[in-house]
């Protein structure tokens, strides 16, 4: 298979159909913080196509600020139940608001309220304060439709490389590295 995006979609479909995986769309997004250190956290992959990998977040969060400062991003998927790890390195750019609006509407209502009631990555005095903020926002919103906040959006990561690791019990894992050269991909095999 010469197109790693097609291969990725096949792996992801397998992960999504595996009933033992609770979060098959979870991806660790690694950014570079203001001190030059890597910073990883899990988000939900929304979509993937030949343009790249899409995830959404609070744009004022640490990852949002990190990407605005340095667009180099790493993505890591680990689907142990089906024996795959996928690593992606690429450049992130913000997606248009019309696209992030679509993903906002797909979020569960409590996730929308959490987004409105919290200042992601900011200091918090106590868990009680967090619960109080959430309950207050929930009361204030009532049954109203919740509009997408200006500071909530998404990023698309255009891959420069995609590495697939097929796990083997023997530890002789199969590693395939696809490197982007313009619109073409070059495949290499790597030792485990």
Order of alpha helices (4+ residues) and beta strands (2+ residues): alpha-beta-beta-beta-alpha-beta-beta-alpha-alpha-alpha-beta-beta-beta
